[in-house]
Amino acid sequence: MTFDELLSKVRKIASETDISGTDFLAVQVNITEPDGGVFYVEVKDGKVNVEPYEYNDRNCAVTMKMADFNKLLDGKLNPVIAFTTGKLKVDGDVGKALEFSKLLKN
């Protein structure tokens, strides 16, 4: 999967996600590996935005390999297990990272 395909997948999931009860959430996702990249997911004013940019005023940043992030999106990788085994790194508010992972489940 390319980075652009991953971004499209996240946008599709985000457009179908129930964000009721989430006032504000801004998470930057860093995908490692040579074909990786950076994007952010922002929940604000009842809308979800997914953009291929860094987000400086974020709640947290998560860093993962593309294959592991795909497993997380598909529900094949538990975010807590990913975090404890080092497959998911969080810089910032770990609680917000967990909230983010719940929003993106298919």
N, C-alpha and C positions, 0 to 999 in steps of 0.2 A: 504494500500500500504506500502511495506517495503521501507527502505532507498535505498537498491540496485535497486529496481524497479523504484524508483523516479530518481535515477542516470541514469539508462538506458533510461528513458523517456527524460530526459534533453539532453543526448548525441544524441538521435535520432532527437530531435528538432534542436539542434545545428548543426547537419550535414546537415540539409535541409535549414538552415537560410542563407539569403543573407547578407553577411557581408561587401559588397562593401561600401566604404565610412567610414569604421571603421578602423582606424590605429592601435590603441591599446586600449584594455579594459580588466581589470582584476577585477573580482567581486568574493568575497567569499560569499557563501550562507551557513547560519547557520540554520539548521532545528531543531526546538525545539521539545520537547516531549521526552518521554523515548526511543522511537525507532528512534530518529532523528540522525543527523550527520552533517558533514561539507564537502563541496566540493567547487571547484572553477571553474569558466568559464573564459577562457582567449582567447581574440582575438588578435593575433599577427602574423605579416608577412603573412596575408591572410589566416590564418588557425584558427580554433576554437578547443581549448582543454578543456575537462571537466574531472577533476581528483578529487578523494576523499581525498583531502589534504587541509590544511590551506594554504593561500597565503599571505605571509607577506608584500610584496610590492604591495599591491592592491590599486585600485582607491577607493573602498568602500567595505563594508560588509553589506549584508542584512540578517535580521533575521526574520523568519516567522514560523508559525506552518505548518506542512506538508499539512494538508487539505487546508489551505489558499494558499500555494505555488502552489498546484495542480490547484486550481481555477484560479490563476494568469496565469499558463501555458495554461489552457484551454480557456482563454479569458472570464471567468465568474466573474473575480474580477478585477476591474480597479485599476492599481497600485497607482494612485493619491488618490483615495478613501481609499485604503488599508493603505496608509501612513498616511492620515489625521485621520483615525479612530484607528490608533495604531496597526493594524494587520501586518503592514510592518514597521520594524525599520531599519534605515540606519545609519551606522557609516562611515563617510567619505563624498565623493562627491555625493550629492543627484542627480545632473544632470547625472552623470555616472550610477547611479542606474536606472534612468528613461530610459536612452539609452539601458541599459541591458534588461529592461522589454520589450521594443519594439522589440529587437532582438529575444526574446524567444516566441513571440506570434505564436500560431499555425496558 
